[in-house]
Amino acid sequence: QVQLVESGGGLVQAGGSLRLFCVASGSIFSINTMCWYRQAPGKQRELVATCSHAGITNYADSVEGRFTISRDNGKNTVYLSMNSLKPEDTAVYYCNLHDAWSEYDYWGQGTQVTVSS
């Protein structure tokens, strides 16, 4: 079993920055991909960024150039640095860990990010 705990969300003005943290604990297989998703009110959950165990990253077009995902495998932690935030970035942000061995997806409880205009 794997537990994911996110933190770092909050209220920020448009143009501002936030950094999200997600710490994984439990039975973590070494080969995994960690991702950030978000879900805005009334919308489906969408993929924001992914980071493989080897550090290969991918981003949604809407955040490319503004957000940076990174991870520290020694600390089982993934980060999401968000710059030039826009009101449309307002959402609950969820951390996800995809276990390459079991093909199972683990989710955190989410952290709220609110960007005021």
Backbone torsions as a table, in degrees:
resi	resn	phi	psi	omega
1	GLN	NA	141.5	-178.9
2	VAL	-123.1	136.6	175.0
3	GLN	-115.0	139.0	178.2
4	LEU	-122.2	130.7	179.4
5	VAL	-126.9	119.0	179.1
6	GLU	-95.4	155.7	173.4
7	SER	-157.6	169.2	174.9
8	GLY	105.4	-5.8	178.4
9	GLY	-71.3	172.3	178.9
10	GLY	164.8	-165.8	-179.9
11	LEU	-105.5	131.2	-179.0
12	VAL	-144.2	151.9	176.9
13	GLN	-80.0	156.1	177.1
14	ALA	-55.7	136.8	-176.7
15	GLY	92.9	-10.8	-178.4
16	GLY	-84.2	-173.4	-175.5
17	SER	-133.6	152.1	172.4
18	LEU	-144.5	156.7	174.2
19	ARG	-128.7	124.1	178.3
20	LEU	-97.2	148.7	179.2
21	PHE	-126.1	146.3	174.0
22	CYS	-141.0	119.0	179.3
23	VAL	-106.6	127.9	178.3
24	ALA	-101.4	142.6	176.7
25	SER	-142.6	162.3	179.7
26	GLY	107.7	-151.8	-176.1
27	SER	-87.2	85.7	-174.7
28	ILE	-98.5	118.7	173.9
29	PHE	-72.2	141.4	-170.9
30	SER	-64.6	-30.4	-179.4
31	ILE	-98.1	108.7	-179.9
32	ASN	-153.7	163.4	174.2
33	THR	-115.4	133.3	177.2
34	MET	-112.4	139.4	-172.4
35	CYS	-137.9	162.4	169.1
36	TRP	-119.4	131.7	172.5
37	TYR	-116.9	165.8	172.5
38	ARG	-144.4	154.5	177.9
39	GLN	-138.9	116.8	177.1
40	ALA	-90.0	157.7	-179.7
41	PRO	-55.9	129.1	178.1
42	GLY	77.4	5.4	-178.2
43	LYS	-122.1	162.4	177.5
44	GLN	-77.3	156.0	176.1
45	ARG	-66.6	135.8	-178.3
46	GLU	-127.8	150.5	179.1
47	LEU	-77.6	131.6	-179.3
48	VAL	-101.9	-50.7	-176.7
49	ALA	-159.0	150.6	177.4
50	THR	-128.4	151.9	176.9
51	CYS	-143.9	114.8	180.0
52	SER	-74.1	169.1	179.0
53	HIS	-59.6	-29.6	180.0
54	ALA	-83.3	-3.0	177.7
55	GLY	93.0	10.3	176.9
56	ILE	-77.5	129.5	-174.3
57	THR	-117.9	153.9	173.5
58	ASN	-143.6	150.2	-176.0
59	TYR	-133.6	150.6	169.2
60	ALA	-68.2	148.5	-179.3
61	ASP	-56.8	-34.3	-174.9
62	SER	-68.1	-18.5	-177.6
63	VAL	-119.1	-5.4	-178.9
64	GLU	-55.0	130.1	179.2
65	GLY	88.7	-14.4	180.0
66	ARG	-112.4	-33.6	-178.1
67	PHE	-108.3	148.8	176.3
68	THR	-134.2	124.4	175.7
69	ILE	-100.5	141.0	177.2
70	SER	-150.6	166.2	-178.9
71	ARG	-147.5	154.3	174.1
72	ASP	-120.9	101.1	-175.3
73	ASN	-63.8	-31.9	179.2
74	GLY	-65.5	-29.1	-179.9
75	LYS	-103.5	2.8	-177.8
76	ASN	49.8	44.9	-175.5
77	THR	-127.3	139.1	173.6
78	VAL	-120.8	143.1	-176.9
79	TYR	-120.0	154.1	171.2
80	LEU	-134.4	108.1	176.4
81	SER	-91.0	123.2	-174.6
82	MET	-118.9	119.3	179.3
83	ASN	-118.8	164.7	179.0
84	SER	48.5	47.9	-175.6
85	LEU	-64.4	145.8	-179.5
86	LYS	-120.8	156.2	177.8
87	PRO	-55.0	-32.5	-179.8
88	GLU	-72.5	-5.6	172.8
89	ASP	-82.5	-6.9	179.0
90	THR	-60.9	125.0	-176.8
91	ALA	-178.1	170.4	165.9
92	VAL	-89.1	127.0	-177.7
93	TYR	-101.8	129.9	-176.5
94	TYR	-116.9	138.4	173.3
95	CYS	-90.2	141.0	179.8
96	ASN	-133.3	138.9	173.4
97	LEU	-122.9	123.1	177.5
98	HIS	-103.7	116.2	-178.6
99	ASP	-83.0	117.9	-175.8
100	ALA	-70.2	-22.7	-179.3
101	TRP	-79.3	-50.9	-176.9
102	SER	-90.5	-13.2	-174.7
103	GLU	62.5	23.1	-178.2
104	TYR	-96.4	146.7	176.9
105	ASP	-107.1	129.0	175.3
106	TYR	-108.4	147.4	-176.8
107	TRP	-129.4	146.3	170.6
108	GLY	-86.2	-179.0	-175.9
109	GLN	-85.2	-13.2	178.2
110	GLY	96.6	151.5	175.8
111	THR	-136.5	134.2	-174.4
112	GLN	-81.1	131.8	171.9
113	VAL	-119.5	123.0	179.3
114	THR	-123.8	124.8	-179.7
115	VAL	-113.9	117.3	-179.0
116	SER	-91.3	148.6	-178.3
117	SER	-90.2	NA	NA
